[in-house]
Amino acid sequence: MDFLGIAGKSFLVLGVANKKSLAYHVAQQLEAAGATVVYCVRSEERKASLAKLLAGREIHVCDVEFEVQIARLAEDLAARGHKFAGLLHSIAFADYSDGMKPFHETPKRAFLRAMDISCHSLLALTNALKDLLEREASVVTVSISTTQMASENYGYMAPIKAALDSSLAFLAKSFSGFSRVRFNAVAPSLLKTSASAGIPGYLDSYLFAEQVIPRKQAVQTEEAASAAVFLLSPRASGIQAQRIVVDAGMGINYFDSDIVRKATRPD
């Protein structure tokens, strides 16, 4: 039984880097449900590195920093006659090569580049691909479980993700003039991915999350992927301009008695 209603439909997935990527897990679940997935990655080098993992799949290359590449992607997909029931935008970038700085010392160039790649790319891609989306298609991006917590080791990316979250409402409104396309975000807490491994201090935060989460286990990438697949499906047709938090209860448990005791009365 095709409970999700996606068998036989086509989806565009952007952002697979390796088998640990959230985008890869989403694509795997889509394919397992009978959907066809078209992939888009950042570079020819990335495409070559994924040749074995994505053998037999259609893979396109687009670096979203460059408008000409976004336009070329749209042309290439149109030439192949694609019409997508959904699009996953799993793209983010931040340059931490100089180490973490206090937020007020964030370099302008680094902030604006991260905003371009991590947030504006959603606008640019959906605008370029709007004619390739079905009338009731679903666009899903990847946010974070909270943008209100000043996590020092996430740097300036939380404000950028907040902008990404806000853009959902504006995209939903502007697209409503000619379609019923939905825009939503899956917002997981800390995941064990290759991208997160490059964030200074991330491992310590991940281990702390496992203490805070009531079940004492961090969110698994497959769990976040399942929420994204649901949002991409017609089963989520009534959900528009929302962010679905997938944190296994982390946000409700910061005052867990054991954690409070360890913080206030360390052994």
C-alpha positions as CSV (number, residue, x, y, z in Angstrom):
1,M,0.0,0.0,0.0
2,D,1.3,3.4,-1.0
3,F,0.4,5.2,2.2
4,L,2.4,8.3,1.5
5,G,1.1,8.6,-2.1
6,I,4.5,9.1,-3.6
7,A,5.0,5.9,-5.6
8,G,5.7,6.8,-9.3
9,K,6.3,10.4,-8.5
10,S,9.6,12.3,-9.1
11,F,11.6,14.3,-6.5
12,L,14.6,16.5,-6.8
13,V,17.1,16.1,-3.9
14,L,19.8,18.6,-3.4
15,G,22.7,18.3,-1.0
16,V,23.9,14.7,-0.8
17,A,27.5,14.6,0.2
18,N,28.0,11.0,1.3
19,K,26.0,8.1,2.9
20,K,25.7,10.0,6.2
21,S,24.0,13.0,4.7
22,L,20.4,13.7,5.7
23,A,19.6,14.2,2.0
24,Y,20.9,10.7,1.2
25,H,18.6,9.2,3.9
26,V,15.6,11.1,2.6
27,A,16.4,10.0,-1.0
28,Q,16.7,6.4,0.2
29,Q,13.3,6.5,1.9
30,L,11.7,8.1,-1.2
31,E,13.1,5.4,-3.5
32,A,12.0,2.7,-1.1
33,A,8.5,4.0,-1.3
34,G,8.5,3.8,-5.1
35,A,9.5,7.3,-6.0
36,T,12.1,8.4,-8.6
37,V,14.8,10.6,-7.2
38,V,16.9,13.0,-9.3
39,Y,20.0,14.2,-7.5
40,C,21.9,17.5,-7.6
41,V,25.3,17.9,-6.0
42,R,27.7,20.8,-5.6
43,S,30.6,19.9,-7.9
44,E,31.9,17.5,-10.4
45,E,34.3,16.2,-7.8
46,R,31.4,15.4,-5.5
47,K,29.5,13.7,-8.3
48,A,32.6,11.5,-9.0
49,S,32.9,10.6,-5.3
50,L,29.2,9.5,-5.3
51,A,29.4,7.5,-8.4
52,K,29.3,4.2,-6.6
53,L,26.8,5.2,-3.9
54,L,24.4,6.6,-6.5
55,A,25.1,4.2,-9.3
56,G,22.5,4.3,-12.0
57,R,20.9,7.5,-10.8
58,E,20.5,10.8,-12.6
59,I,22.9,13.3,-11.0
60,H,23.2,17.0,-11.9
61,V,25.8,19.5,-10.7
62,C,25.0,23.0,-9.4
63,D,27.0,25.2,-7.1
64,V,24.2,27.5,-5.8
65,E,26.7,30.4,-5.2
66,F,26.5,31.0,-9.0
67,E,23.3,32.1,-10.6
68,V,24.5,30.9,-14.0
69,Q,24.7,27.3,-12.6
70,I,21.2,27.5,-11.1
71,A,19.9,28.7,-14.5
72,R,21.7,25.9,-16.3
73,L,20.3,23.3,-13.8
74,A,16.8,24.5,-14.7
75,E,17.5,24.3,-18.4
76,D,19.0,20.8,-18.1
77,L,16.1,19.5,-16.0
78,A,13.5,21.0,-18.4
79,A,15.3,19.5,-21.4
80,R,14.8,16.1,-19.8
81,G,11.1,16.7,-19.4
82,H,11.1,16.6,-15.6
83,K,8.1,17.5,-13.4
84,F,8.7,17.2,-9.7
85,A,6.2,16.4,-6.9
86,G,8.7,17.6,-4.4
87,L,12.1,19.2,-3.8
88,L,14.5,18.7,-0.9
89,H,16.8,21.6,-0.2
90,S,19.5,20.3,2.1
91,I,22.2,22.8,1.5
92,A,24.2,24.8,4.1
93,F,27.6,26.2,4.5
94,A,29.6,28.1,7.1
95,D,33.3,28.8,7.1
96,Y,34.8,27.9,10.5
97,S,38.4,27.6,9.2
98,D,39.5,30.5,11.4
99,G,37.9,29.0,14.5
100,M,34.9,30.1,16.4
101,K,34.6,33.8,17.2
102,P,32.2,35.6,19.5
103,F,29.1,36.4,17.5
104,H,29.8,40.2,17.5
105,E,33.1,39.5,15.7
106,T,31.5,37.6,12.9
107,P,33.2,38.6,9.6
108,K,30.8,40.3,7.2
109,R,32.1,38.3,4.2
110,A,31.7,34.9,6.0
111,F,28.2,35.8,7.2
112,L,26.9,37.0,3.8
113,R,28.4,34.0,2.0
114,A,26.7,31.6,4.5
115,M,23.4,33.5,4.1
116,D,23.7,33.2,0.3
117,I,24.4,29.5,0.3
118,S,22.3,28.4,3.2
119,C,19.2,30.6,2.9
120,H,19.0,32.6,-0.4
121,S,19.7,29.5,-2.4
122,L,16.2,28.2,-1.4
123,L,14.7,31.3,-3.0
124,A,16.9,31.2,-6.1
125,L,16.4,27.5,-6.7
126,T,12.6,27.5,-6.3
127,N,12.3,30.6,-8.5
128,A,14.4,29.0,-11.2
129,L,12.6,25.7,-11.0
130,K,9.0,26.9,-10.4
131,D,7.8,25.7,-13.8
132,L,9.2,22.2,-13.1
133,L,7.2,21.8,-9.9
134,E,3.8,20.2,-10.0
135,R,0.9,22.5,-9.0
136,E,0.7,20.9,-5.5
137,A,4.4,20.1,-5.1
138,S,6.1,20.2,-1.7
139,V,9.4,22.0,-1.0
140,V,11.2,21.0,2.2
141,T,14.4,22.6,3.5
142,V,16.5,21.6,6.5
143,S,16.6,23.9,9.6
144,I,17.6,23.3,13.2
145,S,15.5,22.5,16.3
146,T,15.9,26.0,17.8
147,T,17.3,29.3,16.6
148,Q,16.7,30.9,20.0
149,M,19.4,29.2,21.9
150,A,22.8,31.0,21.6
151,S,24.9,27.9,21.1
152,E,28.5,29.2,20.9
153,N,29.8,26.4,18.7
154,Y,27.1,26.9,16.1
155,G,28.3,30.5,15.6
156,Y,26.4,32.7,13.2
157,M,24.4,29.9,11.5
158,A,21.5,30.0,13.9
159,P,20.5,33.6,12.8
160,I,20.8,32.4,9.2
161,K,18.6,29.4,9.8
162,A,16.1,31.8,11.5
163,A,16.1,33.7,8.2
164,L,15.6,30.4,6.3
165,D,12.6,29.6,8.6
166,S,11.1,33.0,8.0
167,S,11.4,32.7,4.2
168,L,9.0,29.8,4.2
169,A,6.0,32.0,4.9
170,F,7.1,34.5,2.2
171,L,7.7,31.8,-0.4
172,A,4.4,30.1,0.4
173,K,2.6,33.4,0.0
174,S,4.3,34.5,-3.2
175,F,3.9,31.0,-4.8
176,S,0.2,31.0,-3.9
177,G,-0.5,33.4,-6.6
178,F,0.0,30.7,-9.3
179,S,0.2,27.4,-7.5
180,R,-0.5,25.3,-4.4
181,V,3.2,24.5,-3.7
182,R,4.0,24.1,0.0
183,F,7.1,25.2,1.8
184,N,8.1,23.6,5.1
185,A,11.2,22.7,7.0
186,V,12.3,19.7,9.0
187,A,14.2,21.0,12.1
188,P,16.2,18.3,13.8
189,S,18.4,18.6,16.8
190,L,22.0,17.5,16.7
191,L,22.7,14.8,14.1
192,K,25.7,12.6,13.5
193,T,26.7,13.7,10.0
194,S,29.9,14.5,8.2
195,A,29.0,18.1,7.9
196,S,28.4,18.5,11.6
197,A,31.7,16.9,12.4
198,G,33.4,19.9,10.9
199,I,31.8,22.3,13.5
200,P,34.2,23.0,16.4
201,G,33.0,21.5,19.7
202,Y,30.1,19.7,18.0
203,L,30.9,16.3,19.5
204,D,30.7,17.6,23.0
205,S,27.3,19.2,22.3
206,Y,26.1,16.0,20.7
207,L,27.1,14.0,23.8
208,F,25.4,16.6,26.0
209,A,22.2,16.3,23.9
210,E,22.2,12.6,24.5
211,Q,22.0,13.3,28.3
212,V,19.3,15.9,27.9
213,I,17.0,13.8,25.6
214,P,14.7,11.8,27.8
215,R,15.5,8.5,26.0
216,K,19.2,9.2,26.4
217,Q,19.8,8.8,22.6
218,A,20.3,11.6,20.1
219,V,18.0,11.9,17.1
220,Q,19.0,9.5,14.4
221,T,19.4,10.8,10.9
222,E,16.7,8.3,9.7
223,E,14.2,9.9,12.1
224,A,14.8,13.4,10.6
225,A,14.6,11.9,7.1
226,S,11.3,10.3,7.8
227,A,9.8,13.6,8.9
228,A,11.1,15.2,5.7
229,V,9.6,12.4,3.5
230,F,6.3,12.9,5.2
231,L,6.4,16.7,4.5
232,L,7.3,15.9,0.9
233,S,4.3,13.7,0.5
234,P,0.6,14.5,-0.1
235,R,-0.1,13.2,3.4
236,A,1.2,16.6,4.6
237,S,-1.0,18.6,2.3
238,G,-2.5,20.7,5.1
239,I,0.9,21.8,6.4
240,Q,2.2,25.0,5.0
241,A,5.0,27.4,6.1
242,Q,5.9,25.4,9.2
243,R,9.0,23.9,10.8
244,I,8.6,20.4,12.2
245,V,10.9,20.0,15.1
246,V,12.5,16.5,15.5
247,D,14.4,16.6,18.7
248,A,13.2,13.5,20.6
249,G,12.1,15.7,23.5
250,M,15.4,17.6,24.1
251,G,13.6,20.9,24.2
252,I,11.4,19.8,27.2
253,N,14.1,18.4,29.4
254,Y,16.8,20.9,30.1
255,F,15.9,20.9,33.9
256,D,16.3,17.1,34.2
257,S,17.1,16.5,37.9
258,D,20.3,14.5,37.1
259,I,21.6,17.2,34.8
260,V,20.8,20.0,37.3
261,R,22.6,18.0,40.0
262,K,25.7,17.5,37.9
263,A,25.8,21.2,37.1
264,T,25.3,22.5,40.6
265,R,26.9,19.8,42.7
266,P,29.6,18.2,40.5
267,D,31.4,15.2,42.1
